[in-house]
C-alpha cells in the first residue's frame, strides 16, 4: 500500500520553462512534507519542505504547494535549468505537530526530471 | 566534515553469504536510518535508531539486522543474502527528532546478490 505516490515516472521540459512535479498521499496523519533531489551515484539531498498548516513555501526557484483537502502537493521549479536534471522524491512524515514518528520518512517512487538546453 | 559516509560503495555477494554495511556520521546527529532503493519503489525504511542504544524496525526489516555501535556508527547486516536484497542501500541521519531538520543521506552502497 503506497501511501505516497508520484504517478509520473518522468518529466521533460525545456530550459527556462516551468517544471511541475506532483505527489499524492493517502495518510491524513502526515503533517510534514519534503522534496529531495537525487543525482546518479549520490545520496538524496534535501530541497524544500512544507508543514501541513501552510499551503505554500518558496525558496529561490523552488516552490512547494500543498492542497490538504486533495492530499496533493507539487514542486514548481522556475526557471528550469539543465543542472536541475535529476530524480525528485516526495516524502512525508508524521509528528511535526505532536506525537512522533521518530523522524521516519515515507517516500514516493520518484520522478526523473530532464531539462533540455 | 565528511557528513554521512558508507562503506563499501559496491558489493557483489552470492546467495547465502553474509556481509555488513557500514555507516558513520560526524555531525553529532542522534538518529540514524537505513533505507533501500529499488526501481519504481522509491526509498523504503529498513531499520532506524532514534537514539544511541535503541533500534527499531521500519517498513521492510526481514532479512536484516542492525547495530548502533555508538553515536556515530550504525551498521546493517545481511546474515544470509538473497537475490531479493539486490538494491541500493542508503544510510541517513538527523540531529534531533524535535528539530525536524531534513535527513542527511550518505552516497549509498550498491549491492548485487547473485
gemmi code that builds the backbone of each chain (N, CA, C; Angstrom):
import gemmi

chains = {
    "A": [
        ("UNK", (0.851, -1.186, 0.000), (0.000, 0.000, 0.000), (0.892, 1.243, 0.000)),
        ("UNK", (0.970, 1.885, -1.147), (1.842, 3.040, -1.300), (1.129, 4.263, -0.744)),
        ("UNK", (1.603, 4.794, 0.357), (0.956, 5.940, 0.986), (1.342, 7.265, 0.349)),
        ("UNK", (2.471, 7.270, -0.344), (2.923, 8.473, -1.059), (3.193, 8.055, -2.492)),
        ("UNK", (2.547, 8.735, -3.430), (2.652, 8.325, -4.822), (3.068, 9.470, -5.723)),
        ("UNK", (4.018, 9.175, -6.591), (4.376, 10.092, -7.652), (4.045, 9.370, -8.940)),
        ("UNK", (2.967, 9.764, -9.563), (2.418, 8.979, -10.668), (3.113, 9.212, -12.002)),
        ("UNK", (3.957, 10.239, -12.075), (4.681, 10.485, -13.316), (6.111, 9.999, -13.160)),
        ("UNK", (6.480, 8.916, -13.829), (7.859, 8.418, -13.692), (8.884, 9.396, -14.265)),
        ("UNK", (8.481, 10.191, -15.255), (9.449, 11.095, -15.863), (8.757, 12.356, -16.366)),
        ("UNK", (9.588, 13.407, -16.500), (9.108, 14.694, -16.994), (10.243, 15.342, -17.777)),
        ("UNK", (9.911, 15.860, -18.959), (10.917, 16.511, -19.791), (10.464, 17.938, -20.065)),
        ("UNK", (11.347, 18.915, -19.806), (10.996, 20.320, -20.041), (12.170, 21.039, -20.704)),
        ("UNK", (11.866, 22.173, -21.280), (12.876, 22.993, -21.941), (13.476, 23.954, -20.916)),
        ("UNK", (14.748, 24.196, -21.065), (15.421, 25.166, -20.193), (14.673, 26.494, -20.190)),
        ("UNK", (14.518, 27.065, -19.003), (13.829, 28.344, -18.882), (12.336, 28.232, -18.611)),
        ("UNK", (11.766, 27.069, -18.894), (10.328, 26.871, -18.665), (10.101, 26.376, -17.240)),
        ("UNK", (8.836, 26.229, -16.887), (8.485, 25.747, -15.557), (8.431, 24.218, -15.534)),
        ("UNK", (8.966, 23.637, -14.457), (8.807, 22.208, -14.205), (7.836, 22.052, -13.046)),
        ("UNK", (6.865, 21.186, -13.204), (5.896, 20.913, -12.139), (5.900, 19.424, -11.845)),
        ("UNK", (6.315, 19.090, -10.635), (6.332, 17.685, -10.209), (5.238, 17.489, -9.170)),
        ("UNK", (4.512, 16.403, -9.315), (3.345, 16.168, -8.480), (3.511, 14.979, -7.547)),
        ("UNK", (2.761, 15.033, -6.447), (2.832, 13.995, -5.428), (1.475, 13.900, -4.739)),
        ("UNK", (0.978, 12.699, -4.545), (-0.278, 12.473, -3.837), (-0.025, 11.585, -2.633)),
        ("UNK", (-0.799, 11.785, -1.583), (-0.648, 10.940, -0.408), (-2.026, 10.504, 0.079)),
        ("UNK", (-2.033, 9.406, 0.826), (-3.319, 8.863, 1.286), (-3.486, 8.968, 2.804)),
        ("UNK", (-2.397, 9.064, 3.546), (-2.478, 9.055, 5.004), (-2.709, 10.479, 5.522)),
        ("UNK", (-3.885, 10.720, 6.079), (-4.217, 12.061, 6.558), (-3.435, 12.444, 7.813)),
        ("UNK", (-2.701, 11.522, 8.401), (-1.868, 11.822, 9.568), (-0.568, 12.537, 9.181)),
        ("UNK", (-0.161, 12.464, 7.933), (1.064, 13.146, 7.508), (0.914, 14.644, 7.761)),
        ("UNK", (1.914, 15.253, 8.399), (1.820, 16.684, 8.670), (3.089, 17.445, 8.279)),
        ("UNK", (3.989, 16.763, 7.621), (5.219, 17.430, 7.180), (5.667, 16.750, 5.907)),
        ("UNK", (6.002, 17.575, 4.902), (6.312, 17.047, 3.578), (7.630, 17.634, 3.091)),
        ("UNK", (8.394, 16.811, 2.400), (9.715, 17.224, 1.945), (9.905, 16.794, 0.491)),
        ("UNK", (10.745, 17.523, -0.202), (11.213, 17.119, -1.523), (12.720, 16.930, -1.450)),
        ("UNK", (13.161, 15.813, -2.041), (14.579, 15.512, -2.144), (14.937, 15.405, -3.617)),
        ("UNK", (16.182, 15.729, -3.898), (16.727, 15.655, -5.251), (17.860, 14.649, -5.230)),
        ("UNK", (17.945, 13.823, -6.276), (18.990, 12.807, -6.284), (19.649, 12.743, -7.646)),
        ("UNK", (20.973, 12.908, -7.645), (21.778, 12.707, -8.841), (22.256, 11.265, -8.861)),
        ("UNK", (22.587, 10.735, -10.061), (23.092, 9.359, -10.148), (24.319, 9.149, -9.277)),
        ("UNK", (24.398, 8.014, -8.626), (25.531, 7.606, -7.798), (25.746, 8.515, -6.579)),
        ("UNK", (24.721, 9.262, -6.203), (24.793, 10.080, -4.996), (23.577, 9.800, -4.129)),
        ("UNK", (23.676, 10.200, -2.862), (22.519, 10.087, -1.999), (21.559, 11.242, -2.234)),
        ("UNK", (20.283, 11.075, -1.824), (19.328, 12.180, -1.942), (19.773, 13.386, -1.110)),
        ("UNK", (19.488, 14.572, -1.614), (19.759, 15.789, -0.856), (18.463, 16.572, -0.699)),
        ("UNK", (18.315, 17.159, 0.466), (17.102, 17.904, 0.787), (16.966, 19.138, -0.102)),
        ("UNK", (15.731, 19.390, -0.527), (15.487, 20.537, -1.390), (14.609, 21.579, -0.695)),
        ("UNK", (13.427, 21.172, -0.272), (12.476, 22.100, 0.309), (11.434, 21.306, 1.075)),
        ("UNK", (10.808, 21.952, 2.067), (9.785, 21.263, 2.857), (8.606, 22.185, 3.124)),
        ("UNK", (7.525, 21.591, 3.634), (6.347, 22.363, 3.993), (5.602, 21.628, 5.097)),
        ("UNK", (5.103, 22.376, 6.072), (4.290, 21.770, 7.108), (2.820, 21.871, 6.721)),
        ("UNK", (2.002, 21.090, 7.387), (0.615, 20.961, 6.947), (-0.256, 22.181, 7.225)),
        ("UNK", (0.260, 23.139, 8.014), (-0.561, 24.335, 8.256), (-0.337, 25.391, 7.180)),
        ("UNK", (0.611, 25.137, 6.303), (0.884, 26.084, 5.224), (0.379, 25.521, 3.916)),
        ("UNK", (0.182, 26.405, 2.938), (-0.174, 25.909, 1.622), (0.886, 26.238, 0.578)),
        ("UNK", (1.905, 26.964, 0.999), (2.965, 27.331, 0.051), (4.246, 27.618, 0.808)),
        ("UNK", (5.356, 27.178, 0.224), (6.660, 27.541, 0.755), (7.600, 27.753, -0.427)),
        ("UNK", (8.339, 28.847, -0.374), (9.156, 29.254, -1.514), (10.609, 29.380, -1.103)),
        ("UNK", (11.503, 28.914, -1.959), (12.935, 29.059, -1.709), (13.623, 29.244, -3.049)),
        ("UNK", (13.857, 30.492, -3.394), (14.503, 30.772, -4.673), (13.642, 30.326, -5.840)),
        ("UNK", (14.212, 29.463, -6.682), (13.465, 28.991, -7.862), (12.470, 27.881, -7.533)),
        ("UNK", (12.488, 27.414, -6.309), (11.675, 26.258, -5.920), (10.513, 26.686, -5.025)),
        ("UNK", (9.319, 26.216, -5.387), (8.129, 26.474, -4.584), (7.368, 25.175, -4.417)),
        ("UNK", (6.968, 24.895, -3.191), (6.144, 23.723, -2.939), (4.755, 24.200, -2.536)),
        ("UNK", (3.747, 23.585, -3.131), (2.349, 23.886, -2.843), (1.714, 22.662, -2.204)),
        ("UNK", (0.889, 22.900, -1.189), (0.206, 21.807, -0.511), (-1.300, 22.041, -0.552)),
        ("UNK", (-2.042, 21.064, -1.024), (-3.502, 21.098, -1.018), (-3.966, 19.946, -0.129)),
        ("UNK", (-4.239, 20.284, 1.134), (-4.576, 19.249, 2.103), (-5.869, 18.541, 1.774)),
        ("UNK", (-6.852, 19.281, 1.303), (-8.146, 18.655, 1.031), (-8.028, 17.618, -0.079)),
        ("UNK", (-7.129, 17.876, -1.020), (-6.925, 16.934, -2.123), (-5.810, 15.944, -1.822)),
        ("UNK", (-5.147, 16.124, -0.695), (-3.980, 15.306, -0.338), (-2.978, 15.291, -1.494)),
        ("UNK", (-2.606, 16.477, -1.892), (-1.755, 16.634, -3.069), (-0.736, 17.736, -2.819)),
        ("UNK", (0.498, 17.476, -3.223), (1.483, 18.548, -3.219), (2.234, 18.560, -4.535)),
        ("UNK", (2.787, 19.722, -4.823), (3.524, 19.861, -6.069), (4.763, 20.707, -5.830)),
        ("UNK", (5.756, 20.465, -6.653), (7.008, 21.227, -6.633), (7.126, 21.960, -7.961)),
        ("UNK", (7.267, 23.268, -7.896), (7.440, 24.083, -9.087), (8.877, 24.580, -9.135)),
        ("UNK", (9.499, 24.437, -10.283), (10.857, 24.936, -10.487), (10.793, 25.951, -11.629)),
        ("UNK", (11.107, 27.209, -11.283), (11.042, 28.267, -12.285), (12.228, 29.221, -12.126)),
        ("UNK", (13.027, 29.492, -13.155), (13.024, 28.760, -14.414), (13.828, 27.470, -14.286)),
        ("UNK", (13.507, 26.487, -15.071), (14.239, 25.221, -15.033), (15.601, 25.381, -15.707)),
        ("UNK", (16.582, 24.695, -15.139), (17.947, 24.740, -15.661), (18.435, 23.311, -15.921)),
        ("UNK", (19.351, 23.127, -16.857), (19.861, 21.760, -17.130), (20.409, 21.063, -15.879)),
        ("UNK", (20.995, 21.832, -14.970), (21.514, 21.265, -13.725), (20.436, 20.744, -12.799)),
        ("UNK", (19.184, 21.058, -13.098), (18.069, 20.530, -12.294), (17.714, 19.099, -12.694)),
        ("UNK", (18.298, 18.601, -13.768), (18.014, 17.244, -14.231), (18.467, 16.250, -13.157)),
        ("UNK", (17.515, 15.500, -12.635), (17.777, 14.598, -11.508), (16.494, 13.817, -11.241)),
        ("UNK", (16.559, 12.928, -10.256), (15.344, 12.263, -9.762), (14.851, 13.046, -8.551)),
        ("UNK", (13.571, 13.337, -8.532), (12.969, 14.082, -7.424), (12.033, 13.165, -6.643)),
        ("UNK", (12.276, 13.097, -5.342), (11.449, 12.284, -4.456), (10.626, 13.183, -3.545)),
        ("UNK", (9.382, 12.855, -3.427), (8.497, 13.454, -2.451), (8.525, 12.551, -1.218)),
        ("UNK", (8.487, 13.138, -0.019), (8.483, 12.340, 1.207), (7.543, 12.974, 2.216)),
        ("UNK", (7.018, 12.152, 3.110), (6.073, 12.642, 4.108), (6.389, 12.050, 5.462)),
        ("UNK", (5.995, 12.784, 6.510), (6.264, 12.331, 7.866), (5.128, 12.716, 8.790)),
        ("UNK", (5.090, 12.074, 9.945), (4.062, 12.321, 10.961), (4.761, 12.822, 12.212)),
        ("UNK", (4.145, 13.781, 12.887), (4.669, 14.140, 14.195), (5.181, 15.554, 14.314)),
        ("UNK", (5.083, 16.335, 13.259), (5.562, 17.717, 13.336), (4.772, 18.509, 14.364)),
        ("UNK", (3.479, 18.198, 14.470), (2.612, 18.925, 15.400), (2.172, 18.062, 16.567)),
        ("UNK", (3.041, 17.223, 17.023), (2.690, 16.421, 18.186), (2.843, 14.951, 17.889)),
        ("UNK", (3.182, 14.194, 18.900), (3.492, 12.781, 18.692), (4.810, 12.687, 17.960)),
        ("UNK", (5.193, 11.545, 17.587), (6.428, 11.409, 16.837), (6.396, 10.164, 15.979)),
        ("UNK", (7.014, 10.247, 14.865), (7.237, 9.053, 14.058), (8.730, 8.757, 14.037)),
        ("UNK", (9.450, 9.361, 15.006), (10.886, 9.132, 15.132), (11.647, 9.530, 13.873)),
        ("UNK", (11.135, 10.542, 13.200), (11.827, 11.060, 12.040), (11.678, 10.211, 10.800)),
        ("UNK", (10.863, 9.166, 10.879), (10.744, 8.278, 9.722), (10.066, 8.983, 8.555)),
        ("UNK", (10.597, 8.747, 7.377), (10.033, 9.318, 6.161), (9.432, 8.226, 5.298)),
        ("UNK", (8.292, 8.548, 4.666), (7.688, 7.678, 3.666), (7.869, 8.361, 2.321)),
        ("UNK", (8.525, 7.663, 1.406), (8.892, 8.248, 0.121), (7.959, 7.821, -0.995)),
        ("UNK", (7.822, 8.695, -1.993), (7.203, 8.312, -3.249), (8.229, 7.617, -4.137)),
        ("UNK", (7.769, 7.210, -5.321), (8.616, 6.403, -6.206), (9.664, 7.217, -6.940)),
        ("UNK", (9.475, 8.525, -6.983), (10.430, 9.377, -7.676), (9.974, 9.733, -9.081)),
        ("UNK", (10.383, 10.920, -9.528), (10.143, 11.384, -10.901), (11.468, 11.837, -11.485)),
        ("UNK", (11.794, 11.305, -12.661), (13.024, 11.700, -13.340), (12.739, 12.968, -14.143)),
        ("UNK", (13.407, 14.054, -13.767), (13.263, 15.317, -14.487), (14.441, 15.500, -15.421)),
        ("UNK", (14.145, 15.778, -16.687), (15.178, 16.096, -17.663), (14.899, 17.488, -18.199)),
        ("UNK", (15.878, 18.366, -18.055), (15.759, 19.731, -18.570), (16.680, 19.863, -19.771)),
        ("UNK", (16.092, 20.129, -20.922), (16.853, 20.216, -22.173), (17.327, 21.643, -22.424)),
        ("UNK", (18.612, 21.793, -22.834), (19.129, 23.138, -23.135), (18.398, 23.766, -24.329)),
    ],
    "B": [
        ("UNK", (34.685, 17.851, 7.732), (33.324, 17.378, 7.997), (32.821, 16.559, 6.812)),
        ("UNK", (32.870, 15.207, 6.952), (32.542, 14.343, 5.824), (31.051, 14.102, 5.696)),
        ("UNK", (30.236, 14.429, 6.714), (28.810, 14.164, 6.638), (28.512, 12.715, 6.965)),
        ("UNK", (27.772, 12.053, 6.073), (27.436, 10.638, 6.242), (28.271, 9.830, 5.252)),
        ("UNK", (29.039, 8.886, 5.755), (29.858, 8.044, 4.886), (29.376, 6.604, 4.964)),
        ("UNK", (29.501, 5.894, 3.848), (29.087, 4.497, 3.769), (30.177, 3.674, 3.113)),
        ("UNK", (30.397, 2.486, 3.640), (31.313, 1.547, 3.013), (30.698, 0.156, 3.012)),
        ("UNK", (30.930, -0.648, 1.968), (31.624, -0.268, 0.738), (30.702, 0.504, -0.198)),
        ("UNK", (31.211, 0.953, -1.325), (30.392, 1.610, -2.344), (29.680, 0.572, -3.218)),
        ("UNK", (30.353, -0.511, -3.486), (29.800, -1.580, -4.313), (30.125, -2.923, -3.654)),
        ("UNK", (29.239, -3.903, -3.851), (29.496, -5.243, -3.337), (28.691, -6.239, -4.143)),
        ("UNK", (29.342, -7.368, -4.479), (28.647, -8.477, -5.117), (28.744, -9.672, -4.184)),
        ("UNK", (27.617, -10.273, -3.883), (27.565, -11.433, -3.000), (26.916, -12.608, -3.725)),
        ("UNK", (27.224, -13.794, -3.246), (26.497, -14.974, -3.698), (25.367, -15.255, -2.706)),
        ("UNK", (24.329, -15.868, -3.174), (23.208, -16.221, -2.298), (23.720, -17.008, -1.099)),
        ("UNK", (23.277, -16.581, 0.085), (23.669, -17.260, 1.313), (24.853, -16.630, 2.028)),
        ("UNK", (25.610, -15.807, 1.347), (26.733, -15.136, 2.001), (26.215, -14.045, 2.928)),
        ("UNK", (27.078, -13.658, 3.861), (26.703, -12.596, 4.783), (27.638, -11.411, 4.592)),
        ("UNK", (27.159, -10.239, 4.993), (28.014, -9.058, 4.954), (27.406, -7.961, 5.823)),
        ("UNK", (28.235, -7.003, 6.167), (27.804, -5.860, 6.962), (28.088, -4.580, 6.198)),
        ("UNK", (27.067, -3.741, 6.084), (27.225, -2.416, 5.500), (27.473, -1.425, 6.637)),
        ("UNK", (28.497, -0.604, 6.449), (28.884, 0.320, 7.489), (28.407, 1.732, 7.164)),
        ("UNK", (28.029, 2.443, 8.204), (27.609, 3.832, 8.066), (28.156, 4.615, 9.251)),
        ("UNK", (28.675, 5.803, 8.981), (29.152, 6.674, 10.049), (28.829, 8.122, 9.710)),
        ("UNK", (28.517, 8.902, 10.750), (28.263, 10.332, 10.540), (29.068, 11.118, 11.573)),
        ("UNK", (29.552, 12.281, 11.128), (30.381, 13.106, 12.007), (29.701, 14.426, 12.331)),
        ("UNK", (28.374, 14.443, 12.294), (27.608, 15.677, 12.517), (26.968, 15.719, 13.904)),
        ("UNK", (27.336, 14.773, 14.756), (26.773, 14.693, 16.099), (25.252, 14.488, 16.063)),
        ("UNK", (24.794, 13.777, 15.047), (23.368, 13.503, 14.933), (22.952, 12.381, 15.869)),
        ("UNK", (21.717, 12.480, 16.358), (21.248, 11.492, 17.315), (20.559, 10.290, 16.663)),
        ("UNK", (19.851, 10.522, 15.571), (19.049, 9.459, 14.961), (19.643, 9.053, 13.625)),
        ("UNK", (19.578, 7.743, 13.351), (20.136, 7.222, 12.101), (19.175, 6.218, 11.487)),
        ("UNK", (19.257, 6.065, 10.155), (18.260, 5.290, 9.401), (18.950, 4.507, 8.289)),
        ("UNK", (18.382, 3.357, 7.974), (18.783, 2.597, 6.797), (17.585, 2.460, 5.861)),
        ("UNK", (17.804, 2.832, 4.572), (16.789, 2.703, 3.537), (17.338, 1.828, 2.419)),
        ("UNK", (16.436, 1.245, 1.659), (16.820, 0.627, 0.400), (16.012, 1.273, -0.722)),
        ("UNK", (16.672, 1.388, -1.877), (16.007, 1.986, -3.028), (15.944, 0.966, -4.148)),
        ("UNK", (14.760, 0.694, -4.625), (14.531, -0.228, -5.721), (13.766, 0.488, -6.821)),
        ("UNK", (13.986, 0.108, -8.065), (13.309, 0.769, -9.187), (11.790, 0.751, -9.002)),
        ("UNK", (11.178, 1.916, -9.181), (9.723, 2.013, -9.095), (9.163, 1.967, -7.688)),
        ("UNK", (10.057, 1.876, -6.665), (9.575, 1.720, -5.279), (9.972, 2.897, -4.397)),
        ("UNK", (10.795, 3.781, -4.879), (11.268, 4.849, -4.005), (12.222, 4.298, -2.954)),
        ("UNK", (12.348, 5.021, -1.849), (13.177, 4.565, -0.735), (12.272, 3.997, 0.347)),
        ("UNK", (12.631, 2.836, 0.858), (11.846, 2.208, 1.915), (12.721, 2.005, 3.143)),
        ("UNK", (12.156, 2.301, 4.297), (12.897, 2.247, 5.547), (13.056, 0.802, 6.008)),
        ("UNK", (14.304, 0.416, 6.321), (14.586, -0.938, 6.781), (14.595, -0.981, 8.306)),
        ("UNK", (15.469, -0.197, 8.904), (15.598, -0.074, 10.351), (15.988, 1.362, 10.669)),
        ("UNK", (15.741, 1.742, 11.919), (16.194, 3.042, 12.361), (16.630, 2.970, 13.824)),
        ("UNK", (17.387, 3.989, 14.201), (17.852, 4.120, 15.572), (17.549, 5.543, 16.019)),
        ("UNK", (16.525, 5.703, 16.837), (16.113, 7.037, 17.262), (17.178, 7.710, 18.123)),
        ("UNK", (17.910, 6.922, 18.876), (18.985, 7.462, 19.701), (19.979, 6.341, 19.965)),
        ("UNK", (21.158, 6.706, 20.438), (22.180, 5.713, 20.736), (21.621, 4.694, 21.718)),
        ("UNK", (21.800, 3.422, 21.396), (21.324, 2.366, 22.283), (19.951, 1.837, 21.943)),
        ("UNK", (19.279, 2.441, 20.965), (17.945, 1.957, 20.571), (17.917, 1.671, 19.077)),
        ("UNK", (17.196, 0.619, 18.703), (16.954, 0.335, 17.292), (15.521, -0.168, 17.148)),
        ("UNK", (14.968, 0.022, 15.947), (13.594, -0.442, 15.736), (13.370, -0.717, 14.262)),
        ("UNK", (12.362, -1.557, 13.992), (12.086, -1.968, 12.630), (11.367, -0.871, 11.857)),
        ("UNK", (11.670, -0.845, 10.571), (10.964, 0.028, 9.665), (9.964, -0.749, 8.839)),
        ("UNK", (9.820, -0.364, 7.601), (8.804, -0.961, 6.722), (9.197, -2.339, 6.190)),
        ("UNK", (10.499, -2.556, 5.928), (10.954, -3.803, 5.289), (12.134, -4.395, 6.041)),
        ("UNK", (11.974, -4.853, 7.289), (13.117, -5.309, 8.088), (13.551, -6.762, 7.872)),
        ("UNK", (12.713, -7.567, 7.215), (13.002, -9.003, 7.125), (14.295, -9.264, 6.378)),
        ("UNK", (15.159, -10.112, 6.976), (16.427, -10.477, 6.360), (17.586, -9.583, 6.768)),
        ("UNK", (17.308, -8.621, 7.630), (18.340, -7.664, 8.055), (18.420, -7.577, 9.576)),
        ("UNK", (19.614, -7.198, 10.053), (19.794, -6.821, 11.441), (20.632, -5.560, 11.488)),
        ("UNK", (20.535, -4.831, 12.575), (21.304, -3.594, 12.697), (21.983, -3.532, 14.058)),
        ("UNK", (23.008, -2.682, 14.104), (23.694, -2.403, 15.363), (24.022, -0.923, 15.410)),
        ("UNK", (23.608, -0.263, 16.489), (24.037, 1.125, 16.705), (25.246, 1.032, 17.623)),
        ("UNK", (26.409, 1.018, 16.993), (27.654, 0.747, 17.700), (27.991, 1.854, 18.691)),
        ("UNK", (27.720, 3.069, 18.322), (27.935, 4.245, 19.161), (27.147, 5.376, 18.510)),
        ("UNK", (27.333, 6.588, 18.960), (26.524, 7.665, 18.406), (26.811, 7.878, 16.924)),
        ("UNK", (28.045, 7.629, 16.512), (28.463, 7.907, 15.145), (28.089, 6.818, 14.152)),
        ("UNK", (28.063, 5.555, 14.599), (28.035, 4.450, 13.658), (26.774, 3.586, 13.768)),
        ("UNK", (26.269, 3.200, 12.588), (25.035, 2.403, 12.531), (25.228, 1.415, 11.388)),
        ("UNK", (25.347, 0.118, 11.708), (25.649, -0.865, 10.673), (24.419, -1.707, 10.353)),
        ("UNK", (24.396, -2.200, 9.130), (23.303, -3.049, 8.634), (23.890, -4.387, 8.222)),
        ("UNK", (23.358, -5.480, 8.734), (23.906, -6.800, 8.441), (22.893, -7.663, 7.694)),
        ("UNK", (23.403, -8.299, 6.648), (22.638, -9.320, 5.939), (23.231, -10.667, 6.343)),
        ("UNK", (22.497, -11.477, 7.039), (23.026, -12.739, 7.562), (23.140, -13.798, 6.478)),
        ("UNK", (22.163, -13.853, 5.582), (22.149, -14.837, 4.506), (21.511, -14.156, 3.294)),
        ("UNK", (22.370, -13.588, 2.459), (21.879, -12.736, 1.385), (21.029, -13.522, 0.381)),
        ("UNK", (20.000, -12.835, -0.138), (19.106, -13.397, -1.146), (19.047, -12.454, -2.336)),
        ("UNK", (18.772, -12.972, -3.540), (18.686, -12.088, -4.717), (17.699, -10.934, -4.533)),
        ("UNK", (16.657, -11.128, -3.722), (15.678, -10.057, -3.482), (16.277, -8.883, -2.711)),
        ("UNK", (17.458, -9.076, -2.151), (18.132, -7.990, -1.428), (19.071, -7.185, -2.320)),
        ("UNK", (19.104, -7.518, -3.593), (19.818, -6.683, -4.562), (19.149, -5.317, -4.587)),
        ("UNK", (19.920, -4.284, -4.284), (19.332, -2.957, -4.124), (20.444, -1.936, -3.916)),
        ("UNK", (20.059, -0.688, -3.828), (20.970, 0.361, -3.384), (20.552, 0.745, -1.966)),
        ("UNK", (21.507, 0.717, -1.057), (21.233, 0.964, 0.354), (21.766, 2.337, 0.758)),
        ("UNK", (20.901, 3.107, 1.407), (21.281, 4.438, 1.874), (21.148, 4.526, 3.385)),
        ("UNK", (22.143, 5.129, 3.979), (22.112, 5.467, 5.395), (21.803, 6.949, 5.508)),
        ("UNK", (21.074, 7.338, 6.540), (20.731, 8.744, 6.739), (20.785, 9.067, 8.225)),
        ("UNK", (20.904, 10.346, 8.528), (20.906, 10.762, 9.929), (20.201, 12.098, 10.079)),
        ("UNK", (19.768, 12.368, 11.304), (19.109, 13.623, 11.632), (19.540, 14.029, 13.025)),
        ("UNK", (19.684, 15.347, 13.255), (20.231, 15.791, 14.538), (19.285, 15.488, 15.684)),
        ("UNK", (18.036, 15.918, 15.520), (17.101, 15.795, 16.635), (15.717, 15.524, 16.089)),
        ("UNK", (14.990, 14.653, 16.717), (13.640, 14.349, 16.273), (12.712, 15.545, 16.425)),
        ("UNK", (13.037, 16.438, 17.363), (12.152, 17.578, 17.593), (12.498, 18.768, 16.718)),
        ("UNK", (13.676, 18.732, 16.127), (14.082, 19.888, 15.325), (13.485, 19.853, 13.937)),
        ("UNK", (13.097, 18.682, 13.503), (12.535, 18.494, 12.182), (13.386, 19.076, 11.072)),
        ("UNK", (14.685, 18.962, 11.268), (15.567, 19.219, 10.142), (15.456, 18.058, 9.173)),
        ("UNK", (15.914, 18.319, 7.973), (15.868, 17.267, 6.984), (16.897, 16.193, 7.308)),
        ("UNK", (16.659, 14.977, 6.821), (17.637, 13.912, 6.974), (18.774, 14.110, 5.972)),
        ("UNK", (19.982, 13.802, 6.420), (21.160, 13.842, 5.561), (21.487, 12.411, 5.135)),
        ("UNK", (21.717, 12.216, 3.851), (21.947, 10.878, 3.320), (23.406, 10.667, 2.943)),
        ("UNK", (23.843, 9.419, 3.070), (25.135, 9.016, 2.555), (25.051, 8.751, 1.064)),
        ("UNK", (26.189, 8.413, 0.432), (26.228, 8.231, -1.028), (25.669, 6.905, -1.507)),
        ("UNK", (25.429, 5.964, -0.589), (24.825, 4.698, -0.973), (25.818, 3.571, -1.163)),
        ("UNK", (25.310, 2.343, -0.998), (26.042, 1.108, -1.302), (25.200, 0.324, -2.300)),
        ("UNK", (25.819, 0.028, -3.449), (25.097, -0.751, -4.459), (25.438, -2.217, -4.255)),
        ("UNK", (24.435, -3.006, -3.888), (24.638, -4.422, -3.579), (23.936, -5.288, -4.613)),
        ("UNK", (24.689, -6.257, -5.130), (24.129, -7.252, -6.041), (24.295, -8.626, -5.412)),
        ("UNK", (23.193, -9.377, -5.359), (23.238, -10.739, -4.831), (22.914, -11.701, -5.975)),
        ("UNK", (23.875, -12.571, -6.274), (23.715, -13.493, -7.412), (23.130, -14.816, -6.976)),
    ],
}
model = gemmi.Model(1)
for chain_id, residues in chains.items():
    chain = gemmi.Chain(chain_id)
    for i, (resn, *xyz) in enumerate(residues, 1):
        res = gemmi.Residue()
        res.name, res.seqid = resn, gemmi.SeqId(i, " ")
        for name, pos in zip(("N", "CA", "C"), xyz):
            atom = gemmi.Atom()
            atom.name, atom.element = name, gemmi.Element(name[0])
            atom.pos, atom.b_iso = gemmi.Position(*pos), 0.0
            res.add_atom(atom)
        chain.add_residue(res)
    model.add_chain(chain)
structure = gemmi.Structure()
structure.add_model(model)
structure.setup_entities()
